[in-house]
Amino acid sequence: MTAEERAVARTAVVTGASSGIGAATARQLADAGYRVVLTARRRDRIEKLAAALPNAEAYVLDVTDRTAVEAFAASLDRCDVLVNNAGGALGADPVATGDPADWRAMYEVNVLGTLHITQALLPALTASGDGTVVVVSSTAGHGTYEGGGGYVAAKHGEHVLAETLRLELCGQPVRVIEIAPGMVKTEEFATTRFRGDTAKAAKVYEGVAEPLDADDIAETIAWAVARPSHVNIDLLVVRPRAQASNSKVHRTS
């Protein structure tokens, strides 16, 4: 059976689908024939994207709201693929002066948000007989760097969630895939991190000839999901050629 045939009538839920990697992943999975449910907090963005895709729908959702997540899960007739993409970074302060509110917010969305939606949809994923959970973490979940303490801590937590879930679901018809992107230039990630300071955001990518873009990661996610059911991509780290680690990046200027 081809990947396209397996995707017929299968439902994929993508969180954080209003922009960047989430939106690109929704496009990739829709093109592969999935019925795609786009979730995010910004109604206008996901409704516009859903209208442009075949067999797609939008559902306004804040993954940090447990009650709302449970209501969303109850509204679905099935779920075969869950892409946990909602997340983000706030600030780049050292541990000594980091704002605890930023740390809390990052933990809420990256870790507890992933926990809420995964717990809520796990019964449906299991009932499908061939479910897939994708956790979009980060290389920050596998290595530290100065100024990244809060984000690094949250992404390490998300990585451990995925790793533990895979152990606990061993023998069940559900795969757990972790995709850990490195430097990805999207329209919002760095700008959000620096609270709208576009000059600071631009410096993150300054001199890097070809950082990854959202489509690079979305294609990787779609490829991993499309592997035969017995094949699990436990962890896939994706970096641009110019980035050897979180703290070593080749810059031309």
N, C-alpha and C positions, 0 to 999 in steps of 0.2 A: 504494500500500500504506500502511495506517495505521501509526502508531507501535505500536499494540497488536499488529498482525499481524506487524510486524518483530520484536517481542520474543518471539514464541512460540518456545519451546525454546532461546532464547538464554540464555547463562550470564553472570552478572555477579558479579565478585569484589569485595567491599568490605573494605578493611583498616581496622583500628581501629573495628570495628563494635559494640563492646560498650556504647557510650554516645554521647551527643551527636550530632554531624553524621553519623558513621558509621552509627549505629543508625537515625537518621531516613532516611538515604539507602537503607539496606537495605529499609525499609518502603516507600518510594516506588517503588523498582524492582520489588519483589515485587508491589505493587499494579498495576504496569504490565505484569505478566505474565512477568517474567524469572524464571528459576531463579537464586536468589541464594545465593552462598556467603559466609557471614559469617566473617571471621577477626579474631582478637584474642587477647590472652594470657589473658583471664579466661573460663574455660570456662563457669562458671555463667551468666554474663550472655548470652553469645552463644547458648548452647543454649536458654535460656528464650525469647529473641527468635525464634530459628529455629523453635521449636515453635509460635509464635503466628502465623507467616507461611505463606502458601501456597507450596509448592515451594521451600523454603529449607533449608539445612543449615549446620551450624557446624563450623569447623575451628580448633582452637587453634593459634595461630601468633604467633611473635615475628619481625617483619620484619627485625630486626637480625641474626638467625641465618641466615646464608647456606645452611648445610646443610639446615636445617628448611624454608626457602623453596623450595629445589630439590626436596625431597621432596614438598612440597605441590603444586608445579607438576606433578610427575610423576603425582600422584594424580587430576588432572582429565582428563576426556575431551574438554573443549573450554573455551574462554574467549573471549567476545565483547566483554566490557566489563570494564575494570579501573578501580576507583576507589581511587586512592592517598590515603587519608584519615588513616592512622596518622601521628601526629606529636604535637607539644606543646611547651610552653615550661617552662623551669625558671629561677626567679629573675628579679629585675629590678634587678640590681646594675649600677653603672656599669662601663665597661671597665676602669678603674683597679683595681677590687677584685673583678671577676667571678671566679667559681670555674672554672678550666679544665675541671674534671670536668663541670660543668653544660654548658659549651660543647660538650664532646666528646659528651655524651649526646644533646644536641639535634641535633648534626650526624649522629650515628649513626641516629637514628630518622627525622628529617625528610628527610635527603638520601640516606644509604646505604640506609635501609629502602626508600625509593622506588626507588632503583636496583636493589636485589636483586630485588624482586618484579616490577618492570617487565622486567628482563632475563630472568627466569625464565619469564614468561608471554608475552613478545613473539612467540616462534614460534607459539604457539597463537592469539594475536590476529591475526597475519598469515595463518595458515592458515584462519581463519574467513572470510576474504575481505571482511570489513567490521568490523574491530576498532576499539575506542575506548579510549584511555587518558585517564583523568581524573586530573589532579593538583590536589589541594586544597591550595593554598599559603596565602597570607595577604597582606593589604595590607602586612605587614611585609617581604614580599619585593619591595616596590616603593617603599618609603620608610623612612627611619630615624626613630628616636625615642629620647630619652634613657632609659637603663635597659633598653633592649631589645637591646643589642649582640649577645649570643650568639644569641638567637632570630632577630633580623633577619638576621644572617649566614647562619644555617641556611636561612631561608626564601628569601633571595636565591639561595642555592645550589640550592634546589629549583626556583625559578622558571627559573633558567638551564638546569637539567637538562631541564625541559619544553620550553623554547624551542629548545635544541639538538636534542633528540629529534625535534621537529617538522621541523626542517630536514633531518635525516638520513633521515627516513621519507618525505620528499616523493616521490610516485610509487608508494608502497606503499599497500595498502588498510587503512591504520590512521590514525585521527584522533588528535590530541593536543590535549586541552582543558585549560586551566588556569582554575580558579575561585579567586579571591582574596577571601576574606571579610574584612570589617573587624570591627567590634565585634559579637561574637556571644555572647550570654549562655547558656551551657550549665551543666549541673550540676557539671562537673568542671574545665574548662579553667583558670580563674583559681585555684581552690582547689589544684589540682595545682601550678600555677606558684609559689604561695606556701606550698607544703608543708603544706597543711592549715589554714593561717591563714584562717579564714572571714571575719574582720573585714577583713583586707587585700583578700581576694577581692571582698567586697561593695563596697569603695570604688571598684573599677574601673568599676562600673556606677552608682554613686551619682548621683542626680539626672538620669539619662538616662531619659527617659520611655518610649522604646520601642527598646531595643537589638534587634538581630536575634536570632532563636532558631534552633535546629537545623533546624526544618522549613523556614524561609525558605531556607536554603542547600541543603537536600536537594531542595526543589522546583526550585531553579535548576539543580542537577546533573542531575536527571531530565529537565528541559526541554532542556538542552544535548545530552544523550545521545540524546534522541528526535528531534533534527533529522534531516532527510533525509541520506543518506550523503554527498552531495556538499557538505554545509554543515558547516564547522568553526568552532566558537566558540573561536578561538585563546586569548583572554583575556577574562574577565569579572570585573570588580571589583564587589563587592556590599557596600555600607555602609548602615547605618541613616541616615535623613534627618538625624538629630542629629549625625552625624559627617562633617565636611568633609574631614578628613585624619587621619593617625595621631595628630597632636598638637592638633587642634582639634575639640572636642566640646562641643555645647551641653548645659548642665546646668541644670535648673530650680532646683536648690538646692545 
